Amino acid sequence: MTMAANKVIAICLGSLVLLWAEVTYADEEHATRFPGEGSQTVSPDGKHVLINIDSEDDSQTAYLGDNHALYLLDLETTKIERIRSYGRSVEVLWSPKGSALLLSDHVGSDSTDTIIYTLNGEKRQIDIERELRRQMGDNQSIFNNHHVYITGVGWLGEDKVEIKIWGYGDIDPRGVTLRYEFTIGDGFKKLQ
């Protein structure tokens, strides 16, 4: 479901000024991909806007920290903060009530970083690969293949996501696909 808000939002980031009158609300069932047709997505609760900025020249790339950057705007406080700079592309999914954001950053041709950003209460970043290493550091398929992609598939609840791990390499030359449920504060459970 897509809705538009009747707000005009202006944001000043150094020498960059953004202005738009229509805000698109997040579609709970589909990830938003940046860069893409749109440059922003609003949380399901309407409290935050995730804004993508694309670099147009070398000075903007230096300011953004890479070719692109994601900024999170809190609509209640009007505070804006850069949450991630990225070079290629990212996919983001809001949690059903908008209290967290699942982000998969396609950092290279052989890997993907997946991060959960919690927004209510204590704001924090949960690095899924770091959590996997903490719980399953000896898993050869995940950590010893040279092409491994750890991606967020979707939200299974407000604090629970499905993670897909797939790839290939010396350990699994024909490839491997693994699926896990990750619960914030509890860890991983293998899915069939």
C-alpha positions as CSV (number, residue, x, y, z in Angstrom):
1,M,0.0,0.0,0.0
2,T,1.4,3.4,-1.0
3,M,0.2,6.7,0.5
4,A,1.4,10.2,0.1
5,A,1.7,12.7,2.9
6,N,0.8,16.4,2.5
7,K,4.1,17.7,3.9
8,V,6.9,19.7,2.4
9,I,10.2,18.6,3.8
10,A,13.4,20.6,3.3
11,I,16.7,19.3,4.4
12,C,20.0,21.0,4.3
13,L,23.1,18.8,4.4
14,G,26.1,21.0,4.0
15,S,25.9,22.4,0.5
16,L,23.1,19.9,-0.5
17,V,19.5,21.0,-0.1
18,L,16.7,18.5,-0.6
19,L,13.1,19.6,-1.1
20,W,10.1,17.5,-1.9
21,A,6.3,17.7,-1.4
22,E,5.3,14.0,-1.7
23,V,6.6,11.4,0.8
24,T,6.1,7.8,0.0
25,Y,5.3,5.4,2.8
26,A,7.1,2.1,3.1
27,D,5.5,-0.9,1.5
28,E,5.6,-3.6,4.2
29,E,6.1,-6.4,1.7
30,H,8.8,-5.1,-0.5
31,A,12.3,-3.8,0.1
32,T,13.2,-0.4,-1.1
33,R,16.3,-0.4,-3.2
34,F,18.7,2.5,-3.4
35,P,19.8,4.0,-5.7
36,G,16.5,3.6,-7.5
37,E,13.5,5.5,-8.7
38,G,12.7,7.0,-5.3
39,S,15.0,8.8,-3.0
40,Q,13.2,8.2,0.3
41,T,10.9,5.9,2.3
42,V,8.9,6.6,5.4
43,S,8.5,4.2,8.3
44,P,5.1,2.5,8.8
45,D,4.5,4.5,11.9
46,G,5.2,7.8,10.1
47,K,7.9,8.9,12.6
48,H,11.0,8.5,10.4
49,V,12.1,9.1,6.8
50,L,15.0,7.3,5.3
51,I,16.6,9.5,2.7
52,N,19.1,8.4,0.0
53,I,21.6,11.0,-1.4
54,D,23.5,10.2,-4.5
55,S,26.8,11.9,-5.2
56,E,27.0,14.1,-8.3
57,D,30.7,15.0,-8.1
58,D,34.0,14.3,-6.2
59,S,33.3,16.9,-3.5
60,Q,29.9,15.4,-2.7
61,T,31.5,11.9,-2.7
62,A,34.0,13.2,-0.1
63,Y,31.2,14.7,1.9
64,L,29.0,11.7,1.8
65,G,31.8,9.2,2.5
66,D,31.2,7.2,-0.7
67,N,29.0,7.4,-3.8
68,H,25.8,7.3,-1.8
69,A,24.6,7.9,1.8
70,L,21.5,7.1,3.8
71,Y,20.2,9.7,6.3
72,L,17.5,9.1,8.9
73,L,15.2,12.0,9.6
74,D,13.2,11.9,12.9
75,L,10.0,13.8,12.0
76,E,9.2,14.5,15.7
77,T,12.5,16.1,16.6
78,T,13.6,17.0,13.0
79,K,17.0,15.5,13.9
80,I,18.8,14.1,10.9
81,E,21.8,11.7,11.0
82,R,23.8,9.8,8.4
83,I,23.4,6.1,9.2
84,R,25.4,4.6,6.3
85,S,27.6,5.5,3.3
86,Y,27.7,2.9,0.6
87,G,29.3,2.4,-2.8
88,R,27.0,0.2,-4.8
89,S,23.4,-0.5,-3.7
90,V,21.4,-1.3,-0.6
91,E,18.0,-2.8,0.1
92,V,16.0,-1.6,3.2
93,L,13.0,-3.0,4.9
94,W,11.1,-1.3,7.8
95,S,9.9,-3.5,10.7
96,P,6.1,-3.8,10.7
97,K,5.6,-1.0,13.3
98,G,8.6,1.1,12.2
99,S,10.8,0.6,15.3
100,A,13.7,-0.9,13.3
101,L,15.3,-1.0,9.9
102,L,16.8,-4.0,8.1
103,L,19.5,-3.0,5.6
104,S,21.5,-5.2,3.2
105,D,24.5,-3.4,1.7
106,H,25.8,-5.0,-1.5
107,V,29.4,-4.0,-0.7
108,G,31.1,-6.0,-3.4
109,S,30.8,-8.7,-6.0
110,D,31.6,-11.3,-3.3
111,S,29.8,-10.1,-0.2
112,T,26.9,-8.3,1.4
113,D,26.7,-6.6,4.8
114,T,23.4,-6.8,6.7
115,I,22.6,-4.5,9.6
116,I,19.6,-4.0,11.8
117,Y,19.1,-0.4,13.1
118,T,16.9,-0.2,16.1
119,L,15.2,3.2,16.5
120,N,13.1,3.1,19.6
121,G,14.6,3.3,23.0
122,E,18.3,2.6,22.8
123,K,19.3,3.2,19.2
124,R,21.8,0.6,18.1
125,Q,23.3,-1.2,15.1
126,I,23.3,-4.9,15.0
127,D,25.8,-6.4,12.5
128,I,24.4,-9.7,11.4
129,E,27.7,-11.1,10.3
130,R,29.3,-10.2,13.6
131,E,26.4,-12.0,15.4
132,L,26.8,-15.0,13.1
133,R,30.5,-15.2,14.0
134,R,29.7,-14.9,17.7
135,Q,27.2,-17.9,17.5
136,M,28.6,-19.9,14.6
137,G,32.2,-18.9,14.1
138,D,33.2,-22.4,13.1
139,N,30.6,-22.7,10.3
140,Q,32.9,-23.4,7.2
141,S,30.1,-22.7,4.7
142,I,29.5,-19.2,6.0
143,F,33.0,-18.1,6.8
144,N,35.4,-20.0,4.5
145,N,33.8,-19.7,1.1
146,H,35.1,-16.7,-0.9
147,H,31.7,-15.6,-2.2
148,V,29.1,-15.3,0.6
149,Y,26.1,-13.1,0.7
150,I,24.2,-12.5,4.0
151,T,20.9,-10.7,3.2
152,G,17.8,-9.8,5.1
153,V,14.8,-11.4,3.5
154,G,12.0,-9.9,5.6
155,W,10.6,-9.2,9.1
156,L,8.9,-12.1,10.9
157,G,7.8,-9.8,13.7
158,E,8.9,-6.5,15.3
159,D,12.1,-8.0,16.6
160,K,12.6,-11.0,14.4
161,V,14.0,-11.2,10.8
162,E,14.6,-13.9,8.2
163,I,18.3,-14.0,7.0
164,K,19.4,-15.8,3.9
165,I,23.0,-16.8,3.5
166,W,24.1,-18.1,0.1
167,G,27.3,-18.4,-1.8
168,Y,30.0,-20.7,-3.1
169,G,33.8,-21.3,-2.9
170,D,36.3,-23.9,-2.0
171,I,34.2,-25.3,0.8
172,D,31.0,-25.5,-1.3
173,P,32.0,-25.4,-5.0
174,R,28.4,-26.2,-6.0
175,G,27.0,-23.6,-3.8
176,V,25.1,-23.4,-0.5
177,T,22.0,-21.7,0.8
178,L,21.1,-21.4,4.4
179,R,18.2,-19.7,6.1
180,Y,18.0,-18.5,9.7
181,E,15.6,-16.6,11.9
182,F,17.3,-13.9,13.9
183,T,15.6,-12.5,17.0
184,I,17.1,-9.3,18.5
185,G,18.6,-10.1,21.9
186,D,18.2,-13.9,21.4
187,G,20.2,-14.9,18.3
188,F,19.7,-17.4,15.4
189,K,17.6,-20.4,14.8
190,K,18.0,-22.5,11.6
191,L,15.0,-22.5,9.3
192,Q,14.1,-25.5,7.2
